[in-house]
């Protein structure tokens, strides 16, 4: 397999395109030098039997953002930031398979999330703007969770859009959309209700109690 390296600036990050919950996203996917590009991509292609995306590795802070609503009424919930300092010493600052399924254990949980994120109002506004742009351009409906990472200049970039986000109700499970909703004053039932109301409004369905 011959891979062109034109217009590719190291470091890079490779990942399978059709997986979820960070399957296939490990520290081995980090490509710090040109000689690693082909072996990393080849291994992923063989293991997951699907296309592999190779993208610039963004060195800045990472956030995940819950969105509720549709069109002009869509809003970003309090932003969740990733505390990479909680990872084992020397770990790559990514929230990948190791962090989710190996290092974060019930008997020794990682303090990986902070919500609301402690960031400036300017950065918060920039993140919310790019998140809502992505949400609307991609035609997301009712709710989503969108992952954002800062580039070397501190600008927010969309990493992934999750139109069917995880919604585990137990706070100890660290499910990010319910976590953001709680920070906004919405308990689990209120979160589900907000998504239901958004969907009903979108379809012109009248719910009991008079909401359309």
WOUR-V641390 format. One line per field, one symbol per residue. ss: DSSP state (a for helix, b for strand, c for the rest). phi: phi as a letter, one per 30 degrees, with the letter a starting at -180 (. if undefined). psi: psi as a letter, one per 20 degrees, with the letter a starting at -180 (. if undefined). A space follows every 10 residues. Layout:
ss: ???
phi: ???
psi: ???
This chain:
ss: cccccccccc cbbbbbcccc ccccccaaab bccaaaaaaa aaaaaaaacc cbbbbbcccc cbbbbbbbcc aaacbbcccb bbcaaacccc ccccccaaaa aaacbccbcc ccbbbccccc aaaaaaaaaa aaaaaaaccc ccbbbbbbbb cccccbbbbb bbcccccccc aaaccaaaaa aaaccccaaa aaaaaaaaaa aaaccccccc cc
phi: .ccdcdiccd dbbcaddccb hidicbdddd ccbedcdddd dddddddcha ebccbddddd dbbbbdbbjb hdddbcdedc cccddddeei dddbccdddd bcdccedadd cdcbbdddbd dddedddddd ddddedddid biaabbcbbd ddcicdbdca ccdbddbddd eddhdddddd ddddicdddd dddddddddd ddciccddjj dc
psi: ppppjpjppq rrpqqqijrr kjpjnrhiip oiqhiigghg ggggghhilr qppprpppia qqqppppqaq chipqprppp qpniiirqpi qpmqmbgghh ighnqhimqp mhqppqpnrq hghghgghgh ghgggghikq pgqrpppqqq ahjjppqpgq pnimqqlpho hiikphghgh ghhjjoaghh gghghggggg ghikppqpii p.
